[in-house]
Amino acid sequence: MGYDFPKDERGELGMSARILRSLALVLGLMALPARAESLKLVANYWEPFTGAPLDHWGAATDLVSSALAREGYGTTIHIEPWTRALDDVYKGRFDALVAVWRTEERAAHLLFSAPYFTNHLVLLARRDRHFKFASLNDLNGLIVGIGRGYDYSDAFMKADNFTKEPATTAEQNLKKLSSGRIDLAVEDACIARYVMRQSAEGFDLERDIEIISPPLYDLPLHFGIANTVPGATDILDAFNRGLSSMKQDGSYDALLARHSVNDC
């Protein structure tokens, strides 16, 4: 049922009626949900979770974008090395990081979502080394390959009984491990398996490289937004709602399976 605006003797709407109609239109538009602005997200080369060559820029990027889209947020994605990505969010060039581990230093700049994945960080060793691991003391005098700019844990980063040698990608660390330039490497187990399957270097998990058990650390993975972004808390709340709904309707598990990270 509508309202019949009064017309003048020519059958046209009078001035008052036109004002009323315009006001009704404005009020109607105000009643519609506001369209959220597109968020500028950045991620690093961290396959299969994030990366430019991957479907939907990787499992983590796909998940984060999907959860935000459910709450009306559009996203644009940029991929670059990790240290630059972190710095660019701190400096306001991007709004948020697709995938980040929480540390006290980062908490001064970022707000973190509920965790949406857990990274199982493991030590990798050449099989012919027959390495056994129980504590950081077992790393005495060794050279351990790590990710450049990554923070694993305070205890690990502060330990001085072994040498930490950074690399930009997991494949670089695996090459150095295979050639004997480093003794061990630290990597997410899922990433290590992915890189060894995809690499042209011919790494063989069964023949050459061993994933040491137990894991070094289990680290929750978060979506992290700069605390200077207007409405950052509301955006995080929206992401958490989207993530929860994805878990409830099964699309979360389906997405991880589509990217082959459901059994990492």
SVG drawing of the C-alpha trace seen along z (x, -y; Angstrom):
<svg xmlns="http://www.w3.org/2000/svg" viewBox="-7 -24 85 67">
<polyline fill="none" stroke="black" stroke-width="0.4" points="0.0,0.0 1.4,-3.4 0.6,-7.0 -1.1,-9.2 0.8,-12.4 -1.5,-15.4 -1.3,-16.8 -2.0,-20.3 -4.6,-21.1 -2.3,-20.0 -2.0,-16.5 1.6,-17.1 3.1,-16.8 3.2,-20.1 6.2,-21.5 5.2,-20.2 4.4,-16.8 7.8,-16.6 9.5,-17.5 7.6,-14.8 8.5,-12.2 12.2,-13.1 12.1,-12.9 10.4,-9.5 13.1,-8.3 15.9,-9.5 14.3,-7.8 14.0,-4.6 17.6,-4.7 18.6,-5.3 16.7,-2.2 18.8,0.0 22.0,1.6 25.1,-0.5 27.5,1.1 30.9,1.6 33.9,0.1 36.4,2.6 39.2,3.6 42.8,3.6 44.4,6.8 48.0,7.9 49.6,11.4 52.9,12.9 54.3,15.7 53.3,18.6 51.9,21.3 49.4,23.1 47.9,20.5 48.7,17.3 50.3,16.6 49.8,15.0 49.9,18.2 47.2,20.0 43.5,20.3 41.8,17.4 45.3,16.4 45.5,19.5 43.4,21.2 43.8,18.5 43.1,15.6 40.0,17.5 38.7,18.1 39.3,14.6 37.7,13.0 34.7,15.4 34.1,14.7 34.2,10.9 32.0,11.1 29.3,12.8 29.1,9.6 29.1,7.3 32.8,6.4 34.6,6.4 38.3,7.1 41.3,6.4 44.4,8.6 48.1,7.8 50.9,10.3 54.4,9.3 57.3,10.5 56.4,10.9 58.6,8.2 57.3,5.6 53.7,6.8 53.9,6.3 55.5,2.9 53.0,1.8 50.1,2.5 51.9,0.7 52.3,-2.3 48.7,-2.3 49.3,-1.3 47.0,1.7 44.2,2.2 44.9,5.8 47.0,8.9 45.3,12.0 47.4,14.4 49.4,13.5 50.6,15.0 50.0,13.0 53.0,11.5 53.2,8.8 55.1,6.6 52.5,7.0 49.7,6.4 50.9,2.8 49.8,2.2 47.2,4.9 43.9,6.2 43.5,10.0 40.5,12.0 39.5,15.3 41.9,18.0 40.8,19.6 43.5,22.2 46.4,23.7 49.9,23.9 51.9,27.0 55.5,25.8 57.9,28.6 61.6,29.1 62.8,30.5 66.0,32.6 67.9,34.7 66.9,38.3 70.6,39.4 71.0,37.2 68.7,39.3 67.9,36.2 65.8,36.6 64.2,33.6 62.8,33.1 63.7,29.6 65.5,26.5 68.7,27.9 68.8,30.4 69.6,27.6 73.0,26.8 75.5,25.5 73.3,26.2 72.3,23.8 68.5,23.6 66.8,22.1 63.8,19.8 61.5,17.5 62.8,14.0 60.9,11.6 58.9,14.5 58.3,14.6 57.9,18.1 57.9,17.8 59.7,15.7 61.6,18.7 62.7,19.8 63.7,16.3 65.6,15.5 67.5,18.9 71.2,18.4 72.4,22.0 71.9,22.3 72.2,20.1 69.1,18.8 69.6,18.3 66.6,16.5 65.3,17.2 62.5,15.5 60.7,18.7 60.3,22.3 61.8,23.6 65.0,21.6 65.3,23.3 64.7,26.7 67.4,26.1 69.8,25.1 68.8,28.1 69.2,30.5 72.7,29.2 73.9,29.2 74.2,25.5 71.9,25.6 71.3,28.4 67.6,28.0 64.7,25.9 61.5,24.7 58.3,24.7 54.6,25.4 54.1,29.1 51.5,28.4 53.7,25.8 56.7,28.2 54.7,31.0 53.2,28.6 56.6,27.2 58.2,30.6 55.4,31.8 55.5,28.6 59.3,28.0 61.3,28.7 64.2,29.4 63.1,33.0 62.7,33.1 61.4,36.4 59.8,36.5 60.2,40.2 63.8,40.4 65.5,37.1 63.7,34.9 62.2,35.9 59.5,34.1 60.6,34.3 58.0,35.2 56.7,33.8 55.9,30.3 58.1,27.5 55.0,25.2 51.3,25.0 50.5,21.4 47.0,20.1 46.6,18.2 44.6,14.9 43.3,12.2 45.0,9.0 43.8,5.5 45.6,2.3 44.3,0.7 44.3,-2.7 41.6,-1.6 38.3,-3.3 35.8,-0.7 38.5,1.9 36.7,3.6 33.5,3.8 35.3,5.3 36.8,8.0 33.4,8.7 32.0,9.1 34.8,11.4 34.3,13.6 30.5,13.8 31.3,14.8 33.8,17.4 31.4,18.8 28.6,19.1 31.0,20.9 31.9,23.4 28.2,24.0 27.1,24.6 30.1,26.7 31.6,24.3 34.7,23.8 35.6,27.5 34.7,27.6 37.0,24.6 40.0,26.2 39.4,29.5 39.3,27.7 42.7,26.2 44.0,29.5 44.9,28.1 42.1,29.9 44.4,32.7 47.6,30.7"/>
</svg>
